[in-house]
Amino acid sequence: MGMRWVWVLAMVVFGCQVAMAQEAWPQFRGMHAAGVAQKQNLPTSWNLETGENIAWKVPIPGLSHASPITWDHQIFLVTAVSSKGDHEFKHGLYGDGTASEDLSQQTWQVLALDLKTGKTLWTQIAHQGPPQSKRHIKATYANATPATDGKVIVAMFGSEGIYGFDLHGNKLWGKSLGDLNVGAYNAPEYEWGHASSPIIHEGKVFVQCDTSEKDFLVALNSQTGEEMWRTERDELPSWGTPTWIPGSPNEIVTNGSNFIASYQADNGRELWRLGGSSQITAPTPIFTESLILVTSGRRPEKPIFAIKRGSRGDLSLSEGATSSEAIAWSSTGRGPYMPTPLILDGLLYSVNNNGVFDCYEVETGKEVYRERMPHGGGGFSASPVAADGVLYLPSEDGEVFVVQAGKTFQITASPTVGERLMATPAIAKGTLLIRGHQHLFAMRKGN
């Protein structure tokens, strides 16, 4: 076989891999954490009693706020099953920082389900034992969404380690990243638990670990778990998932309290940093062709930063400034606390825990509207997702608000899943996957 044909074959394989990734939902918030899928023809309403537009509903053991992910015909989930059967958490709007007292033996599992039918394909145990640190009463021992590249599934369980499986459920590797005690910034004894999800790109697994003691960003070999590089950080505890951004070089952008920062993906070298964020950071960075949007919702800062791609060095704004050569625009008092914002057709949508829903022009930061979602009192922790000009905003009370995209605020429906809802939905192959407290639901037109 001549070199020309080798090159052609390589390009065909690469094109197939890209196409497959675009059809899948391979990490938290899907491809590049965008939360958007197109040409899905999803339902905008469903009925639990009649089964209208509900393809299937299956119980999921244990307790987890991790989102489902997909690749081809498979769904992958993680969970933690308590030996004492305590699979509860306290939802709602409150400021209690108490940790759960459940330190019983847990079984951390990775599950694969068939996307079409919901049938369990396999279940594997990643780890068993008592948790090394506690969780917040609103959290779980399996908060982090797994990730896949179609070759390996990576599941991160904080202090209990990170694990790689192949798509048939065979364990490839397991690795401890140490005791990752993630507590309140001013009271580490509260032990709120790890939540940052892994991401996979170009054969590397990237994991952000900002704890009450040590802080670092690490890249692991996705096939072996071998550490490829580690960059130490000086941070407060954080819960946001890093974002891989293509460019020259490719970047890993992290949300942090002391500094929002970007690192070169191939070696971990810092590219830029930006101060002025909140003391608690959870939303994941998102991006457009020209901007990187990073938010956080702890008062008093509650910032939204629109950072120009390609910037380098210390980008921190001078006192009183809202923009600079590196910062297209910024706003204080508007950032969401838990949900990651969403960009669609030039507009930035952001929902806060209390239901305040904002829409901005993404390039300028100009406010388009500010409204309040009419939720049932529990508020919002999951992040919005979108498909075909429609946004889905899951509330903790189980309602999913369907909002028409565009400059006019319009709720078109608010169907429910009938149970508490903390996990961000996934979208793939014409199916909206919603993980409730006890079940995984597949919403699909015509069922």
C-alpha positions as CSV (number, residue, x, y, z in Angstrom):
1,M,0.0,0.0,0.0
2,G,1.5,3.3,-1.1
3,M,1.9,6.3,1.3
4,R,-0.8,8.2,-0.5
5,W,-3.3,5.5,0.3
6,V,-2.1,5.3,3.9
7,W,-2.8,9.0,4.2
8,V,-6.2,8.7,2.6
9,L,-7.2,5.8,4.9
10,A,-6.0,7.8,7.9
11,M,-8.1,10.8,6.9
12,V,-11.2,8.5,6.4
13,V,-10.7,7.0,9.9
14,F,-10.2,10.5,11.4
15,G,-13.3,11.7,9.7
16,C,-15.3,8.8,11.0
17,Q,-14.1,9.4,14.5
18,V,-15.1,13.1,14.3
19,A,-18.5,12.2,13.0
20,M,-19.0,9.6,15.7
21,A,-18.0,12.1,18.4
22,Q,-20.5,14.7,17.0
23,E,-23.3,12.2,17.2
24,A,-22.4,11.2,20.8
25,W,-22.5,13.0,24.1
26,P,-19.1,12.0,25.4
27,Q,-18.6,14.1,28.6
28,F,-20.3,16.5,30.9
29,R,-22.5,18.8,28.7
30,G,-21.5,16.9,25.5
31,M,-18.9,17.9,23.0
32,H,-16.7,20.7,24.3
33,A,-19.1,21.2,27.2
34,A,-21.4,23.2,24.9
35,G,-24.6,21.5,26.0
36,V,-26.0,21.8,22.4
37,A,-27.0,19.1,19.8
38,Q,-28.6,19.8,16.5
39,K,-31.0,17.9,14.2
40,Q,-32.4,15.8,17.1
41,N,-36.2,16.3,16.7
42,L,-36.7,15.9,20.4
43,P,-40.0,16.1,22.1
44,T,-40.9,19.2,24.0
45,S,-43.5,17.5,26.2
46,W,-44.2,14.1,27.7
47,N,-46.6,12.4,30.0
48,L,-45.6,10.0,32.7
49,E,-49.2,8.6,33.0
50,T,-49.8,7.8,29.3
51,G,-46.1,7.2,28.4
52,E,-46.4,9.8,25.6
53,N,-42.9,10.6,24.2
54,I,-41.3,8.4,26.9
55,A,-39.2,5.7,25.2
56,W,-38.3,4.0,28.5
57,K,-37.7,4.5,32.2
58,V,-35.4,2.3,34.2
59,P,-34.3,2.4,37.9
60,I,-30.7,3.2,38.7
61,P,-29.2,1.8,41.9
62,G,-27.5,4.0,44.5
63,L,-27.1,7.7,44.5
64,S,-25.3,10.0,42.0
65,H,-25.7,13.4,40.5
66,A,-23.5,12.5,37.5
67,S,-24.9,13.0,34.1
68,P,-25.3,10.2,31.6
69,I,-22.9,10.1,28.6
70,T,-23.3,8.2,25.3
71,W,-21.2,6.7,22.5
72,D,-22.9,5.0,19.5
73,H,-25.7,2.9,21.0
74,Q,-24.5,2.8,24.6
75,I,-25.2,5.0,27.6
76,F,-22.7,5.1,30.5
77,L,-23.5,6.0,34.0
78,V,-21.8,6.0,37.4
79,T,-23.3,5.5,40.9
80,A,-22.4,4.9,44.5
81,V,-24.4,2.3,46.4
82,S,-24.5,2.6,50.2
83,S,-24.4,-0.6,52.2
84,K,-26.9,0.9,54.6
85,G,-29.3,1.7,51.8
86,D,-29.1,5.5,52.4
87,H,-29.6,7.0,49.0
88,E,-31.0,10.3,50.0
89,F,-29.9,13.9,49.8
90,K,-31.3,17.3,50.8
91,H,-32.4,19.3,47.8
92,G,-33.7,22.9,47.6
93,L,-32.6,26.4,48.2
94,Y,-30.7,26.8,51.5
95,G,-27.3,27.8,52.8
96,D,-26.6,24.8,55.0
97,G,-23.0,23.6,54.5
98,T,-23.4,20.4,56.6
99,A,-21.8,17.2,55.5
100,S,-23.6,13.9,55.4
101,E,-22.9,11.4,58.2
102,D,-23.1,8.4,55.9
103,L,-19.6,6.9,56.1
104,S,-20.8,3.3,55.5
105,Q,-19.2,1.1,52.9
106,Q,-20.0,2.2,49.4
107,T,-19.8,0.3,46.1
108,W,-18.8,2.6,43.2
109,Q,-20.1,1.3,39.9
110,V,-20.0,2.0,36.2
111,L,-23.0,0.9,34.2
112,A,-23.7,0.6,30.5
113,L,-27.2,0.7,29.1
114,D,-28.6,0.3,25.6
115,L,-29.7,3.7,24.2
116,K,-32.7,2.3,22.3
117,T,-34.2,0.1,25.0
118,G,-32.7,1.0,28.4
119,K,-31.5,-2.5,28.9
120,T,-28.5,-2.9,31.2
121,L,-25.6,-4.2,29.1
122,W,-23.1,-4.5,31.9
123,T,-22.3,-3.3,35.4
124,Q,-18.7,-3.2,36.8
125,I,-17.4,-2.3,40.3
126,A,-14.7,0.3,40.3
127,H,-14.1,0.4,44.0
128,Q,-15.6,-0.7,47.4
129,G,-15.0,0.6,50.9
130,P,-15.9,3.4,53.2
131,P,-15.4,6.9,51.7
132,Q,-12.2,8.6,52.7
133,S,-14.0,12.0,53.1
134,K,-17.6,13.0,53.6
135,R,-20.0,14.6,51.1
136,H,-22.3,17.6,51.4
137,I,-25.9,16.7,52.4
138,K,-27.0,17.9,48.9
139,A,-24.3,16.0,47.1
140,T,-23.4,12.3,46.5
141,Y,-20.3,10.1,46.5
142,A,-20.5,10.0,42.7
143,N,-20.8,13.6,41.5
144,A,-18.4,13.6,38.6
145,T,-19.8,12.7,35.1
146,P,-17.7,10.0,33.3
147,A,-16.1,10.7,29.9
148,T,-15.4,8.6,26.8
149,D,-13.6,8.9,23.5
150,G,-15.1,5.8,22.0
151,K,-12.1,3.7,23.2
152,V,-12.1,4.1,27.0
153,I,-14.6,5.2,29.6
154,V,-13.1,7.1,32.5
155,A,-14.9,7.5,35.8
156,M,-13.6,9.8,38.6
157,F,-14.6,9.1,42.2
158,G,-12.5,11.7,44.1
159,S,-10.5,10.3,46.9
160,E,-11.6,6.8,45.8
161,G,-9.6,7.1,42.6
162,I,-10.0,7.3,38.9
163,Y,-10.7,4.3,36.7
164,G,-10.6,3.4,33.0
165,F,-12.8,0.7,31.3
166,D,-13.2,-0.4,27.7
167,L,-16.6,-0.2,26.1
168,H,-17.3,-3.8,27.0
169,G,-16.8,-3.1,30.7
170,N,-13.3,-4.6,31.2
171,K,-11.3,-2.6,33.7
172,L,-8.1,-1.2,32.0
173,W,-6.6,0.6,34.9
174,G,-7.3,2.3,38.3
175,K,-5.3,5.1,39.9
176,S,-5.4,7.0,43.2
177,L,-4.9,10.8,43.0
178,G,-4.6,11.0,46.8
179,D,-7.0,12.2,49.5
180,L,-9.1,14.8,47.7
181,N,-10.8,16.5,50.6
182,V,-12.9,19.3,49.0
183,G,-14.5,21.4,51.7
184,A,-15.7,25.0,52.2
185,Y,-13.1,27.6,51.3
186,N,-13.2,28.9,54.9
187,A,-14.1,25.7,56.7
188,P,-12.4,22.6,55.2
189,E,-13.8,20.4,58.0
190,Y,-17.2,20.6,56.2
191,E,-16.0,18.1,53.5
192,W,-18.4,18.8,50.6
193,G,-16.8,16.3,48.3
194,H,-15.2,16.1,44.8
195,A,-17.3,17.0,41.8
196,S,-15.1,18.1,38.9
197,S,-15.5,15.7,35.9
198,P,-12.7,14.2,33.8
199,I,-12.4,15.1,30.1
200,I,-10.6,13.1,27.3
201,H,-8.8,14.6,24.3
202,E,-6.1,13.3,22.0
203,G,-5.3,10.3,24.3
204,K,-5.1,12.3,27.5
205,V,-7.5,12.4,30.5
206,F,-7.5,15.8,32.1
207,V,-8.6,16.1,35.8
208,Q,-8.8,19.3,37.9
209,C,-8.3,18.7,41.6
210,D,-8.6,21.8,43.7
211,T,-8.9,20.7,47.4
212,S,-8.7,22.0,50.9
213,E,-5.0,21.1,50.9
214,K,-3.3,20.4,47.5
215,D,-4.4,21.7,44.1
216,F,-3.3,20.5,40.7
217,L,-4.3,19.8,37.1
218,V,-3.1,16.4,35.8
219,A,-3.0,14.7,32.4
220,L,-3.1,10.9,32.4
221,N,-2.7,8.4,29.5
222,S,-6.2,7.4,28.7
223,Q,-5.3,3.8,27.9
224,T,-3.0,3.1,30.9
225,G,-3.7,5.8,33.5
226,E,0.0,6.7,33.5
227,E,0.6,10.3,34.6
228,M,1.9,12.4,31.6
229,W,2.2,15.8,33.3
230,R,1.0,17.5,36.5
231,T,0.8,21.3,37.1
232,E,0.6,22.4,40.7
233,R,-1.9,25.2,41.5
234,D,-2.5,27.5,44.5
235,E,-6.3,27.5,44.7
236,L,-9.3,27.3,47.0
237,P,-11.5,24.2,46.6
238,S,-13.4,24.2,43.3
239,W,-16.0,22.0,41.6
240,G,-16.0,23.0,38.0
241,T,-15.0,20.7,35.1
242,P,-12.1,22.0,32.9
243,T,-12.7,22.6,29.2
244,W,-10.5,21.6,26.3
245,I,-10.4,24.4,23.7
246,P,-8.8,23.7,20.3
247,G,-6.2,26.2,19.0
248,S,-2.5,26.8,18.6
249,P,-1.8,25.4,21.1
250,N,-4.8,23.5,22.4
251,E,-5.8,24.8,25.8
252,I,-7.3,23.4,29.0
253,V,-9.2,26.2,30.8
254,T,-10.0,25.9,34.5
255,N,-12.4,27.8,36.7
256,G,-10.8,28.7,40.0
257,S,-11.3,31.2,42.8
258,N,-7.9,32.7,43.0
259,F,-7.4,32.6,39.2
260,I,-9.3,31.4,36.2
261,A,-6.4,29.9,34.2
262,S,-5.5,28.2,30.9
263,Y,-2.8,25.6,30.4
264,Q,-1.2,24.1,27.3
265,A,-2.8,20.7,26.7
266,D,0.4,18.9,25.7
267,N,2.6,19.9,28.6
268,G,0.6,21.7,31.3
269,R,2.4,25.0,30.9
270,E,0.3,28.0,32.1
271,L,-0.8,30.3,29.2
272,W,-2.9,32.9,31.0
273,R,-4.6,33.7,34.3
274,L,-7.4,36.0,35.4
275,G,-8.2,37.0,39.0
276,G,-11.4,38.5,40.4
277,S,-13.6,35.4,40.6
278,S,-15.8,34.1,43.5
279,Q,-14.5,32.1,46.5
280,I,-16.7,29.2,45.3
281,T,-16.5,28.2,41.7
282,A,-18.6,25.4,40.0
283,P,-19.7,26.3,36.4
284,T,-17.6,24.9,33.5
285,P,-15.9,27.3,31.0
286,I,-17.6,27.5,27.6
287,F,-16.4,29.1,24.4
288,T,-17.1,30.5,20.9
289,E,-14.8,31.1,18.0
290,S,-13.6,34.3,19.5
291,L,-14.4,34.2,23.3
292,I,-14.1,32.0,26.4
293,L,-16.9,32.5,28.9
294,V,-16.3,31.8,32.6
295,T,-18.7,32.4,35.4
296,S,-19.2,31.8,39.1
297,G,-22.0,32.7,41.5
298,R,-20.7,33.2,45.0
299,R,-21.4,36.7,46.4
300,P,-20.3,39.4,46.3
301,E,-18.4,38.9,43.0
302,K,-20.7,36.6,41.0
303,P,-18.8,37.5,37.8
304,I,-19.2,36.7,34.1
305,F,-16.0,37.1,32.1
306,A,-15.8,37.1,28.3
307,I,-12.1,36.4,27.6
308,K,-10.6,36.9,24.1
309,R,-9.2,33.7,22.8
310,G,-5.4,33.8,22.2
311,S,-4.7,36.1,25.2
312,R,-1.6,35.4,27.2
313,G,-0.2,36.4,30.6
314,D,-2.0,37.9,33.6
315,L,-5.4,39.2,32.3
316,S,-6.7,40.5,35.6
317,L,-8.6,43.7,35.3
318,S,-7.6,46.8,37.0
319,E,-9.9,48.1,39.8
320,G,-13.1,49.5,38.3
321,A,-12.5,48.2,34.8
322,T,-14.9,45.9,33.1
323,S,-13.0,45.3,29.8
324,S,-9.4,45.4,28.4
325,E,-7.4,44.2,25.5
326,A,-7.9,40.7,26.7
327,I,-11.4,40.9,28.3
328,A,-14.2,41.7,25.8
329,W,-16.6,42.4,28.6
330,S,-17.4,41.4,32.1
331,S,-20.3,41.8,34.6
332,T,-20.5,41.4,38.4
333,G,-23.5,40.2,40.4
334,R,-24.8,38.1,37.4
335,G,-22.9,34.8,37.4
336,P,-24.7,31.5,38.2
337,Y,-23.8,29.5,41.3
338,M,-24.1,26.0,40.0
339,P,-25.5,25.7,36.5
340,T,-23.1,26.2,33.5
341,P,-24.4,28.8,31.0
342,L,-25.2,27.9,27.4
343,I,-24.4,29.7,24.1
344,L,-26.8,29.4,21.1
345,D,-27.0,31.5,18.0
346,G,-25.0,34.4,19.4
347,L,-26.9,34.5,22.7
348,L,-25.7,33.5,26.2
349,Y,-28.3,32.0,28.5
350,S,-27.7,31.7,32.2
351,V,-29.9,30.3,35.0
352,N,-29.1,30.8,38.7
353,N,-30.0,28.5,41.5
354,N,-33.0,30.7,42.5
355,G,-34.5,30.6,39.0
356,V,-33.4,34.0,37.7
357,F,-32.9,33.5,34.0
358,D,-30.7,35.9,31.9
359,C,-30.1,36.3,28.2
360,Y,-27.2,38.3,26.8
361,E,-25.6,39.1,23.5
362,V,-22.5,36.9,23.8
363,E,-20.2,39.2,21.9
364,T,-21.1,42.4,23.7
365,G,-22.6,41.4,27.0
366,K,-25.7,43.5,26.4
367,E,-28.7,42.2,28.3
368,V,-31.5,40.9,26.1
369,Y,-33.8,40.0,29.0
370,R,-33.9,39.0,32.7
371,E,-36.8,36.8,33.9
372,R,-37.6,34.4,36.7
373,M,-38.5,30.8,36.1
374,P,-41.7,29.8,37.9
375,H,-40.2,26.8,39.7
376,G,-41.7,24.9,42.6
377,G,-39.3,26.2,45.2
378,G,-36.4,23.7,44.9
379,G,-34.4,25.9,42.4
380,F,-31.9,24.8,39.8
381,S,-28.6,22.9,40.1
382,A,-28.5,21.1,36.7
383,S,-27.3,23.0,33.7
384,P,-29.4,23.8,30.6
385,V,-29.0,21.9,27.4
386,A,-30.4,22.8,23.9
387,A,-31.4,21.2,20.6
388,D,-33.0,22.7,17.5
389,G,-33.7,26.1,18.9
390,V,-35.2,24.9,22.2
391,L,-33.6,25.0,25.7
392,Y,-34.3,22.5,28.4
393,L,-33.9,23.8,32.0
394,P,-34.2,21.0,34.6
395,S,-35.3,22.1,38.1
396,E,-34.5,20.2,41.3
397,D,-38.3,19.6,41.8
398,G,-38.4,17.5,38.6
399,E,-39.9,20.0,36.2
400,V,-38.1,20.5,32.9
401,F,-38.8,24.0,31.6
402,V,-38.8,24.2,27.8
403,V,-37.8,27.7,26.6
404,Q,-37.8,28.9,23.1
405,A,-34.4,30.2,22.0
406,G,-34.2,33.8,20.9
407,K,-34.5,37.3,22.1
408,T,-38.1,36.9,23.4
409,F,-38.6,34.9,26.6
410,Q,-41.1,32.2,26.2
411,I,-41.7,29.0,28.2
412,T,-43.6,26.6,25.9
413,A,-43.9,23.6,28.2
414,S,-42.9,22.3,31.7
415,P,-43.3,18.6,31.8
416,T,-42.0,16.7,34.8
417,V,-40.1,13.5,35.5
418,G,-41.9,13.0,38.9
419,E,-38.8,13.0,41.1
420,R,-35.9,15.2,42.2
421,L,-33.6,16.2,39.4
422,M,-30.0,17.3,39.9
423,A,-28.1,15.8,36.9
424,T,-27.6,17.7,33.7
425,P,-29.4,15.9,30.8
426,A,-27.7,14.4,27.8
427,I,-28.8,14.4,24.1
428,A,-28.0,11.8,21.5
429,K,-29.7,10.1,18.4
430,G,-33.0,11.9,18.9
431,T,-33.2,11.1,22.6
432,L,-33.3,13.3,25.6
433,L,-31.8,11.5,28.6
434,I,-32.8,12.7,32.0
435,R,-31.3,11.3,35.2
436,G,-33.6,11.7,38.1
437,H,-33.1,10.8,41.8
438,Q,-34.0,7.1,41.2
439,H,-34.5,6.6,37.4
440,L,-33.0,7.3,34.0
441,F,-35.6,8.5,31.5
442,A,-35.3,8.4,27.7
443,M,-37.6,11.0,26.0
444,R,-38.1,10.3,22.4
445,K,-40.8,11.4,19.9
446,G,-43.5,9.0,19.0
447,N,-43.2,6.7,22.0
